[in-house]
Amino acid sequence: MTSLYERMASSPSGARMLAGARLKHEALRSLHQALLASGMSQSELAEKLGVGKSAVNQTLRGDGNVRIKTLAEYLHAMGFELDLTIVDAGEPRKALVEGREASPALPSAPSPETVSPAPDNSREVVQVIKAGETRSLLVEVMMHSINDAQSSFHFEGQVHVVDLSNPTPGLTRSPKSFQPLGTPKVVA
């Protein structure tokens, strides 16, 4: 006789539901671990986030869908971040049954200790660009010279949209000295 879990896992939709339930369980477990480790009460967390205690209680109970942004804000308010690992479908359950840790499906990125500092032919640029009345863009770019004449460059980076009209509750605004650029400019 097969178990309910095995019957659900045997269909594509059931397997997706189980994967969703496992991820939600891990997210809630992480929130509870962070709350315990932070030494904060739910009331203190609510105050720091600028939300009601009932909202914190609902999130910690797993009522509804917890958005990734909410998870990140709660963890950050407690002094933590979450690091995710991709595993093969079904691996968490298999590892649990076998009494071992789940094995990552992809090779891990190098740890910060093993990453060498930027070479002399590299330059990091961080700029804030005003993108309308209510938004700014935080642009981070690393430039690497790819030849000795420094006439060719490789760029890598990321852009973050900062919504100034809807600040994150509990976080302070930018310092008065913060001035986004009116228009993009080339930084030498």
PAMAR-839874 format. One record per atom (N, C-alpha, C): x, z, y; residue in one letter. Coordinates in steps of 0.001 Angstrom, whole numbers, padded with zeros to 6 digits, always signed. Atoms other than C-alpha are relative to their C-alpha. Layout:
BEGIN
XZYA/...
// end
This chain:
BEGIN
+000840+000000-001179M/+000000+000000+000000M/+000889+000000+001248M/-000795+000094-001217T/+001334-000902+003433T/-000544+000965+001053T/+000393-000933-001057S/+001293+001450+006395S/-000650-000760+001155S/+000608+000594-001191L/-000629+000823+009614L/+001071-000678+000836L/-001098+000589-000766Y/+002697+000204+011354Y/+000394-001354-000595Y/-000405+001251+000651E/+003686-002452+008796E/-001042-001084+000173E/+001062+000993-000190R/+000282-004158+009069R/+000026-000538+001427R/-000056+000454-001393M/+000563-004267+012882M/+001235-000855+000233M/-001256+000714-000221A/+004183-005420+012806A/+000003-001370-000663A/+000010+001274+000718S/+003291-008293+010468S/-000629-001136+000805S/+000571+001073-000825S/+001356-010208+013152S/+000744-000073+001339S/-000705+000127-001285P/+002926-011593+016341P/-000600+000864+001106P/+000608-000799-001067S/+000394-009885+018617S/+000190+001496-000260S/-000230-001408+000337G/+000736-006570+016759G/+001436+000409+000257G/-001416-000294-000241A/+004530-006748+016920A/+000267+000132+001497A/-000165-000111-001463R/+004325-007357+020708R/-000579+001317+000512R/+000600-001271-000420M/+001988-004373+021092M/+000908+001173-000359M/-000909-001065+000415L/+004391-002167+019133L/+001241+000039+000888L/-001172+000058-000880A/+007336-003350+021249A/-000349+000594+001368A/+000444-000565-001282G/+005364-002508+024411G/-000154+001507-000067G/+000187-001445+000169A/+004451+000922+023091A/+001342+000719-000107A/-001328-000611+000116R/+008089+001643+022144R/+000692+000080+001354R/-000639+000024-001316L/+009341+000617+025587L/-000638+001029+000926L/+000687-000993-000834K/+006693+002730+027329K/+000409+001413-000416K/-000406-001315+000499H/+007586+005705+025116H/+001407+000342+000483H/-001378-000247-000435E/+011304+005326+025955E/+000073+000251+001503E/+000007-000200-001447A/+010572+005042+029684A/-000519+001398+000343A/+000555-001335-000258L/+008423+008186+029640L/+000954+001098-000480L/-000980-000967+000504R/+010989+010030+027520R/+001151+000139+000994R/-001079-000032-000991S/+013660+009085+030065S/-000427+000767+001250S/+000494-000738-001162L/+011500+010384+032932L/-000022+001501-000271L/+000066-001425+000340H/+010932+013691+031155H/+001390+000614-000138H/-001377-000494+000112Q/+014629+014056+030299Q/+000615+000183+001388Q/-000551-000073-001356A/+015566+013351+033929A/-000600+001173+000767A/+000649-001114-000690L/+013019+015860+035230L/+000580+001328-000477L/-000578-001227+000559L/+014354+018541+032898L/+001440+000180+000483L/-001405-000087-000403A/+017989+017742+033719A/+000168+000245+001497A/-000106-000169-001457S/+017324+017654+037475S/-000329+001425+000434S/+000418-001351-000363G/+015841+021154+037434G/-001129+000018+001017G/+001088+000089-000974M/+013061+019910+039728M/-001341+000273-000678M/+001376-000128+000486S/+009413+020791+039359S/-000737-001289+000363S/+000800+001172-000351Q/+006695+018142+039497Q/-000359+000033+001487Q/+000336-000131-001427S/+005743+019479+042936S/+001177-000400+000877S/-001198+000361-000775E/+009323+019149+044209E/+000253-001514-000057E/-000167+001439+000144L/+009530+015620+042834L/-001016-000742+000859L/+001046+000635-000810A/+006222+014701+044473A/+000357+000059+001480A/-000372-000150-001408E/+007444+016061+047808E/+001144-000945+000359E/-001151+000873-000269K/+010713+014139+047564K/-000416-001468+000035K/+000477+001377+000050L/+008854+010921+046727L/-001032-000297+001093L/+001037+000196-001013G/+006219+011464+049411G/-001339-000398-000602G/+001276+000276+000678V/+003348+011284+046910V/-000628+001334-000411V/+000677-001206+000455G/+000801+013772+045612G/+000478+000427-001371G/-000407-000525+001312K/+001543+016022+042638K/-000807-000665-001112K/+000827+000648+001023S/-001348+014362+040782S/+000562-001367-000373S/-000601+001306+000294A/+000403+010963+041084A/+001205+000177-000924A/-001156-000274+000858V/+003570+012435+039565V/-000480+000386-001390V/+000543-000437+001285N/+001540+014091+036818N/-000529-001189-000796N/+000530+001189+000678Q/-000251+010813+036011Q/+001136-000865-000543Q/-001133+000824+000429T/+003042+008927+035844T/+000678+000629-001206T/-000686-000685+001101L/+004645+011536+033587L/-000842+000049-001274L/+000888+000054+001170R/+001588+011462+031287R/-000081-001408-000562R/+000058+001381+000463G/+001885+007673+031047G/-001349-000643+000225G/+001295+000599-000301D/-001555+006993+032483D/+000214-001347+000690D/-000116+001326-000604G/-001840+003297+033254G/+001356-000622-000279G/-001272+000704+000137N/+001072+000918+033561N/+000971+000506+001040N/-001035-000458-000924V/+004195+002412+035109V/+000839-001219+000372V/-000784+001143-000458R/+005837-000283+037217R/+001485+000341-000050R/-001455-000194+000044I/+009583-000773+036960I/+000482+000635+001299I/-000382-000549-001300K/+009886-000028+040678K/-000300+001504+000057K/+000373-001415+000020T/+008058+003284+040206T/+000968+000794-000862T/-000950-000656+000897L/+010302+004215+037279L/+001337+000196+000703L/-001282-000084-000711A/+013405+003449+039355A/-000061+001016+001139A/+000136-000942-001121E/+012122+005425+042369E/-000027+001442-000493E/+000076-001358+000538Y/+011275+008487+040273Y/+001372+000464-000488Y/-001312-000378+000524L/+014620+008466+038482L/+001003+000213+001130L/-000936-000129-001122H/+016547+007935+041728H/-000248+001294+000763H/+000335-001248-000707A/+014705+010826+043392A/+000535+001217-000752A/-000528-001104+000805M/+015926+013014+040524M/+001514-000115-000180M/-001447+000167+000073G/+019492+011692+040864G/+000482-000819-001180G/-000359+000777+001188F/+019468+009247+037955F/-000385-001465+000152F/+000401+001388+000180E/+019216+005571+037045E/-000128-000229-001498E/+000201+000319+001408L/+018206+003954+033775L/+000839-001215-000355L/-000796+001104+000504D/+020537+001696+031798D/-000695-000514-001251D/+000737+000570+001124L/+018769-000664+029393L/+000934-000765-000921L/-000762+000743+000995T/+020130-002193+026196T/-000952-000920-000746T/+000818+000951+000753I/+018731-005326+024551I/+000337+000149-001484I/-000169-000103+001454V/+018182-004927+020809V/-000903-001037-000656V/+000842+000943+000739D/+016741-007252+018173D/-001383+000611-000204D/+001369-000458+000225A/+012968-007038+017709A/-000055+000779-001312A/+000131-000842+001182G/+012165-004255+015247G/+001171+000932-000249G/-001203-000821+000205E/+015639-002701+015508E/-000227+001482+000307E/+000187-001438-000257P/+014502+000582+017151P/-000683+000730-001161P/+000713-000613+001126R/+012084+001307+014302R/+000908+000077-001230R/-000907+000029+001154K/+014609+000257+011647K/+001065+001094+000135K/-001040-001009-000226A/+017284+002486+013194A/-000567+001402-000167A/+000641-001310+000137L/+014858+005425+013378L/-000199+000360-001475L/+000238-000228+001426V/+013910+005077+009703V/+001319+000263-000731V/-001305-000151+000656E/+017601+004789+008730E/+000826+001149+000581E/-000687-001152-000579G/+018596+007769+010915G/+001270-000352+000742G/-001171+000429-000749R/+021031+005888+013130R/-000424-000462+001390R/+000268+000546-001330E/+021326+004612+016698E/-000317-001491-000128E/+000302+001431-000009A/+019857+001188+017452A/+001240-000782+000426A/-001172+000834-000302S/+022509-001538+017519S/-000360-001033+001057S/+000263+001006-001027P/+022711-003708+020644P/+000044-001410-000590P/+000039+001376+000476A/+021864-007376+020095A/+001047-000861+000691A/-000958+000767-000783L/+024262-008599+022755L/+001244+000835+000240L/-001210-000778-000308P/+027855-007640+023461P/-000169+000688+001344P/+000162-000755-001242S/+028061-005000+026145S/+000948-000523+001065S/-000849+000368-001124A/+029454-005692+029583A/+001176+000966+000039A/-001138-000913-000071P/+032880-004225+030248P/-000329+001206+000874P/+000233-001201-000795S/+032839-000679+031530S/+000782-000106+001299S/-000721+000069-001273P/+033927-000111+035149P/+001483+000304-000132P/-001405-000350+000157E/+037191+001373+033881E/+000825-001191-000493E/-000749+001125+000555T/+038106-001897+032128T/-000025-001219+000917T/+000056+001119-000926V/+037253-004201+035036V/+001158+000129+000978V/-001141-000061-000907S/+040328-005063+037023S/-000477-000171+001441S/+000402+000137-001388P/+040189-004817+040808P/+000032-001464+000417P/+000052+001370-000490A/+039454-007950+042799A/+001399-000481+000344A/-001327+000515-000319P/+042518-010151+043035P/+000143-000259+001500P/-000272+000221-001421D/+044191-010838+046383D/-000687-001243+000535D/+000639+001222-000471N/+042518-014246+046516N/-001524+000129+000050N/+001429-000245-000042S/+039049-012621+046588S/-000372+000788+001247S/+000495-000741-001148R/+036952-011279+049401R/-001478+000275-000202R/+001401-000362+000116E/+033668-009382+049298E/-000604+000066+001388E/+000698+000011-001276V/+031176-009912+052105V/-001400+000548-000235V/+001353-000528+000041V/+028016-007897+052649V/-000578-000179+001392V/+000642+000251-001283Q/+025665-009003+055413Q/-001482+000303-000107Q/+001440-000177-000096V/+022159-008128+056517V/-000504-001072+000948V/+000533+001097-000789I/+020151-011075+057801I/-001481+000254+000239I/+001411-000189-000340K/+016843-010675+059632K/-000777-001210-000478K/+000816+001082+000561A/+014172-012725+057853A/-001446+000198+000430A/+001336-000227-000526G/+011147-012311+060098G/-000102+001407+000566G/+000219-001299-000642E/+009612-009258+061733E/+000032+001165-000980E/+000143-001118+000941T/+009090-007216+058578T/+000973-000038-001162T/-000916+000099+001129R/+011878-008335+056257R/+001423-000249+000466R/-001406+000324-000163S/+015627-008408+056108S/+000552-000325-001376S/-000660+000335+001252L/+017925-009803+053456L/+001356+000681-000038L/-001316-000585+000222L/+020869-007821+052130L/+000722-000968-000930L/-000708+001039+000745V/+023342-010467+050973V/+001384+000524-000367V/-001312-000406+000498E/+026346-009544+048819E/+000642-001230-000642E/-000682+001179+000532V/+028848-012323+048110V/+001456+000346-000258V/-001425-000112+000317M/+032222-012292+046389M/+000539-001420-000009M/-000617+001323-000088M/+034422-015280+047285M/+001350+000071-000707M/-001272+000079+000708H/+037306-016257+044999H/+000634-001353+000305H/-000741+001240-000197S/+039883-018836+045997S/+000383-000533-001375S/-000308+000540+001329I/+040319-021196+043056I/+001209-000933+000015I/-001268+000746-000026N/+043491-022934+044247N/+000927+000642+001023N/-000994-000616-000876D/+046683-021966+046033D/-000174-000375+001462D/+000171+000437-001389A/+045819-023961+049156A/-001206+000674+000651A/+001219-000670-000450Q/+042639-021876+049479Q/-000950-000974+000687Q/+000924+000990-000532S/+040641-025025+050096S/-001264-000100-000849S/+001176-000025+000870S/+038199-024453+047219S/-000297+001442-000387S/+000409-001367+000290F/+036216-021316+046533F/-001130+000028-001014F/+001104-000303+000910H/+033928-019902+043866H/-000759+001176+000610H/+000822-001057-000578F/+031019-017777+045134F/-000892+000589-001083F/+000988-000652+000848E/+028969-015230+043234E/-000565+001170+000781E/+000590-001106-000743G/+026565-012627+044496G/-001478+000135-000249G/+001426-000253+000133Q/+023028-011503+044986Q/-000612+000262+001361Q/+000747-000226-001231V/+020351-011199+047646V/-001129+000964-000315V/+001082-000970+000145H/+017979-008246+048021H/-000913-000132+001216H/+000962+000040-001095V/+014804-008504+050106V/-000367+001429+000352V/+000344-001337-000484V/+014227-005379+052207V/-001268-000132+000814V/+001286+000051-000699D/+010581-004958+053242D/-000062+001165+000975D/-000033-001049-001018L/+010711-003044+056524L/-001390+000537+000327L/+001356-000454-000311S/+006910-002803+056809S/-000517+001004-001012S/+000465-000892+001055N/+006555-000835+053567N/+001191+000760-000564N/-001177-000725+000488P/+009464+001619+053275P/-000317+000821-001242P/+000157-000808+001202T/+009994+003470+050030T/-000292+001438+000398T/+000318-001386-000356P/+008300+006890+050247P/+001144+000943-000341P/-001005-001020+000252G/+010692+009798+050534G/+001402-000415+000390G/-001319+000446-000393L/+013607+007664+051646L/+000053-000150+001513L/-000112+000075-001455T/+014903+007735+055191T/+000208-001437+000434T/-000222+001326-000570R/+015005+004695+057432R/+001483-000210+000240R/-001389+000335-000269S/+018227+002931+058244S/+000480+000729+001236S/-000522-000655-001187P/+020527+004585+060775P/-000234-000865+001233P/+000256+000725-001241K/+020023+003641+064429K/+001030-001097+000243K/-001044+000996-000197S/+023299+001708+064342S/-000214-001255-000858S/+000271+001129+000879F/+021855-000642+061680F/-000668-001108+000803F/+000554+001142-000719Q/+021272-004034+063292Q/+000121-001240-000875Q/-000092+001225+000782P/+020356-007006+061110P/+000425-001159+000893P/-000385+001198-000758L/+021830-010335+062172L/-001253-000769+000367L/+001135+000828-000408G/+019381-012472+064142G/-000007-001317-000754G/-000138+001251+000744T/+020660-015626+062463T/+001232+000143-000893T/-001167-000077+000873P/+023071-016160+059593P/+001249-000466+000741P/-001257+000449-000593K/+026695-016510+060587K/+001086+000019-001073K/-001126+000057+000926V/+029901-017363+058783V/+000953+001110+000376V/-000925-001097-000225V/+032174-014378+058379V/+001379-000445-000454V/-001361+000468+000337A/+035883-015222+058475A/+000752+001067-000743A/
// end
